[in-house]
Amino acid sequence: MAGLKYLLFLGCAIPYRMPSYEVSSRKMLERLGVELVEMPEFNCCGLPIDSVDHDAMLVLAARNLCLAEQQGLDILTLCPGCAGTLRKVNLSLQEDKKLKEHVNGILKEICMEFKGGKIRVRHLIQALVEDVGLEKVKEAVVKPLTGLRVAEHNGCHVLRPAKYIGFDDPENPVLLKKLIEATGAECLDYMYETDCCGAPIVGVNDKIPLYLAGDKLRNVKAVKAEALITVCPFCHMMFDINQPRIERLLSEKFGIPVLHYPQLLGLAMGFTPKEMALDELRVDATKILKPNQQH
Amino acid sequence: MGDLDPKFKYELSKVPCFEKLRLCFQCGTCTADCPISRFSDVYHPRRLLRMTQLGMKDRVLCSESLWLCATCFTCVDHCPQGVDIAGVLRALRNMAVKEGIIPPVFRELTANILKTGYAYRIPELRLKKRMKRGLPALPKANTDDVARLFDVLAVSKVAKKEKQ
């Protein structure tokens, strides 16, 4: 796997409130021999402003893509929102000449030009499956998590809209499950597995997202999963940081630890819980650790 | 029924994402498969699309439920008529913003991006903590570029209203 090198697009949510995801991802990727190059002068991917002004989303995304084109490196993101947005804009500007002209007309103001066709945008799990490869991930496992039963939550923008993302089957996604199984853990199916976590409307409505995420936690608990695995800072926030709030609102106790996938893989690679920043999770995750991992 | 704008759908037909709106025959797949609709009495994408087709411009643009789409894109992938439902709702939101209707959270996000390049104002302390844990410094965004782009698109004024 020599030579895998990406420009890391961190986005806003991860540096703002999810360092555990960043720390565990960087360590895990380094162990796999993936080189990450920092991305200077990047800005928000554009997604949050799409509802305000579609053109503003397009030019913010396109500006980031231009930065990557200048470096000639594929973008790797940890956040599916960033991945989805950058990927969609990268493809639609290549497909639609008029749109590309329109966007470049605005980018001219900052002396930039989107060329197109030069770089690709990858989400972390897409890079792991398609670029690194499941076999290589399996080979890196030295302390298999045999006996651990978990569930997964993909995050919508990893899979949808299918037309632009083209990764896995959105109706029956299996690739994150395979990545989880590569660690030796078992991945369980549960009801409404592919439903959204509700995070994108948190600022607009304070109840619906909590009910939605609570319903998912209930379904995860019903299949007796010991932990929930996510690959998105927003999904993680809903299930982990908000879990105590959800429990109060629904008068129900879940107590389900929520791990970022890189944390799970990192443990199986032999990293300590501390190195994988497990102590930063809101819901205590030490109960899922085996005796040989508790240090 | 006084607020019907019969020209609304023609006005919309020129806007990207709306091209296929008239193909919606109200099958209800979008609402049936919508995870938000399962937990909301007011959010029904089918209803918003019908109201738009009928030209109920003011009611659609003032509707709180317009802002309840979580952009999971399930409806987009499932619509048998290929209507980009999430795209239609997004374009309607853009129109509402032009009329001055915007939930505070979106105004705040816009202001944050304009000021810092990022959607959130990341506290200094948290940036310093990155160094302590061996993470590289967060690159500084080029806020001049962002401000220039927002000015050209007249988005800056959306952020500025925050202070009024």
Interface residues (C-beta under 8 A of the other chain):
Chain A: L10 C12 A13 P15 Y16 R17 P19 E22 V23 R26 E38 M39 P40 E41 F42 N43 C44 P48 I49 D50 S51 V52 D53 H54 D55 A56 V59 L60 R63 I106 L107 E109 I110 C156 H157 R160 P161 A162 K163 P170 Y192 T194 D195 C196 G198 A199 P200 I201 G203 V204 N205 I208 P209 Y211 L212 D215
Chain B: P35 I36 R38 F39 S40 Y43 W67 L68 C69 A70 T71 C72 F73 T74 V76 D77 A86 R90 A91 R93 N94 V97 I102 P103 P104 V105 F106 E108 L109 T110 I113 G117 Y118 A119 Y120 I122 R126 L127 K129 R130 R133 L135 P136 L138 P139 K140 A141 N142 D145 V146 R148 L149 F150 V152 L153 V155 V158
